[in-house]
């Protein structure tokens, strides 16, 4: 059995500019087919618009509020909301609150920088 503890993980910055702490991923855990990470976006901050060639992604909001854009669809998101982001769909999220926006990001197959394509558009 493998158990990861969020409090012991060092954050790093992904290709889209998110600060994340990866709870599970094939690079260092027994998970082969998916990854789970907590992303933190500072007040007023945003991810760069991007898409993943093959990865389906789930965003589950655990703290804060934001505005999520997936393709041409834009929605406000809050604690407890979960969004499905299909492969190939450009997406970005903006922190619209006064505190940090924290999102659990589940990727299948697991997240890789190589699968992430930055579109160059800003939110």
N, C-alpha and C positions, 0 to 999 in steps of 0.2 A: 504494500500500500504506500502511495506517495501522498503526502500532505504538504501544501505550501502555506506559508503565513505571510499575508500582505505586509505586516509591520516589519518584516525582516528583509524586504526586497528593495533593491536600489532602483530608482527611476532612470529611464533613458528616454531620449526623444526619437520618435518615429519619423519616417520620411515626410508625413503630412504636418509635422510640427507639434504633435501631441506629446505630452509628457506621460509616459505609461510605466506601470509596474506589471510585468508579466507573471501571473500566478501559475499558469500552466502552458507549456509549449514543447514541441519535440526537441528543441535544442538542448534542453536540460531536464526534462521530466519524461516519464514513460508514455505520455500522450503522443500518439502518432498522427491523428487525423484532425486535430483542432487545437485552438489556443484560446486562452482566457486572460484578459488583462484589464486593469483599471486605468482609464485615461483621465487626466485632470486638465481642465482648461481654465485659466485664470479669468477673473471678471473682465469683460470687454474683449477677451481673446476668441480665437476661432482656429479651426483646422484649415489647412489649405484644401481647396477642392481637389478631389482625387477619385479614382475608382480602382477596383481590384479586378484583374483579368479573370481569375477563376474562383476567388474566394467569396462565399456568402458571409455576410457579417450581421451580427445582432448588436444593437446598442440598447442597454438597459440603464436608465437614469437612476442613480442612487443618492445624488445630492445636487441641489441647484436647479436652475431652469435654463432653457436654451431654445434656439430656433434651428431646427434640422431641415436641411434641404437635400432631397434625394431626387435626382432628375429634375423635373419641372415642378415637383410637389414640395411645398414648404409648410412646415407645421411647428407650432410651439410644443415643447416637451417639458415634462416635469417629473418629479420623483415618482417612480413606479411605472413609467411609460417604457415600452419596449418596441423598437423599430426594427424591421427586417430590411436589409439592404442587399439586393440581389447582385450577383457578379455583373460587372460591366456598367453599373449605375453610378454616375458621378454623384458625390455627396460631400457635404461640409456641415459642421455644426458650430454655432456661435453661442458663447455664454452671454445670456441676457440678464443675468442676476448680479447681485452685489457680492456674492461669495463664490468659491470655486464650484465648477460644474464637474461632477465625477460620474463617469459612465463605465459600466462593465461592457467590454467589447469581446464578443465570442466570434471566432473566425473558424470556418471549416471550408476547405482545408486550412491549416494553421497559417497565421499571418507571416508574410515575408516581405522584406523591402522590395524584392524583385517583382512581386506581383502587384505592387502599388504604382499607379501611374498618376503623376501630378498633372492637372490640366492647365495650370497657370492662371485660372480664374480666381478672384478673391471674393469672399462673401460680402 
